[in-house]
Each structure stands twice: as C-alpha cells, then as structure tokens.
C-alpha cells in the first residue's frame, strides 16, 4: 500500500518535471530539471528494489545515481564554457 502512494508521488513529480522541461527556455534550467528527473528515476528504482526484494535493483540505482551525477557535472562544466 505504501509503495503505491510513493509511486504516485514520484509519478506526479516526474510529470511536473517533464512539464517544466518543455516550458523552460534556458539550458541551465533544463539541466536542473534533468537532474531532478534522474533523481526521481533513482527513487523509483529504490522503491522497486524494496517491492521485489531485490538487491540487484538497488545496485542499479546506485550506479545510475553516480553516472547521472557525473553527467550533470560534465554538462554544467560545458555550459560554463570550461570544456
């Protein structure tokens, strides 16, 4: 039951983030929204690992979070003109 509520909250947050991704014009704001979306996807993976009692999904969530963090750093550096 609690998993359903968490999925609904994460889904609503993802829909709002997708709306903002479409409506924002500045690249820096779009990068911020993409970072929020990757965090939400990580949250979904963590909840799925709890639902299915799978440590494999938790490992995937951890690797995904690390890769998304690195990607945001690279894009932010590019937007600053540092690359």
N, C-alpha and C positions, 0 to 999 in steps of 0.2 A: 504494500500500500504506500509506504513512504517513498519507494522507488518511483512510483507513478507520479507523485507530487514533484519529486526532484526533476524527473524528465520533463514535466510540463513547464516548470520554471526555467530549466535550461533551454527548452524549445522556444519559449516566449522571448527569452533574452537573445537567442540566436536570430529570431525573426526581426526583432528590433535592431540588432546589429546589421543584419542584411539590408534593412531599410536605410539605415544611416550610411552604409557603404555605397548605396546607389545615389543618395542625395548629396553627400559631401562632394565638394569640388576640389579641395586641396589634397595633394598627395600625402602630406604628413598625417592628416586626419584619417585618410583611408588606411594607412599603415597601422594606425592606432586601432581602428575597427577590426582589421585583420588579426591583430594581436589578441583582441578580445574574443574573436571567433575561434582562434586556436586554443585559447584557454577554456572556452566552453566545450570544445571537442574533447579536450583532455578531461574535463569534468564528466562528460558522457562516458568516456572510456573507463574512468574510475568507477562510476556507478554500475556500468555493465560488468566490471570485474567483481563487484560485490554481489550483483544479481546472479551471475553464473558461477560464482565462487571459483574464479579463475585467476591465478597469479600471472598467467601469460598476458592477459589483457592489461594488467597493472604495469607489467614491464613495457608493453607497447605504449601505454600512456606516458610513462616516464621518458622513454626515448623520444616520443613525439613532442613532449614539452621542451626537452633540451634542444631538439632541432628547430622548433619554432622560435625559441629564444634566440638562438644563433642567427636564424634568418632575419628576425626583426633587427638585430644589431647590424647586420650587413646592409639591410635596406636603409636603416637610419643613417648609417655612415655614408651610403651612396647619396642620399638626399641632402646631406650636409656638404657634399662635394669632396669628400675625403678619399674616395676610391678612384 
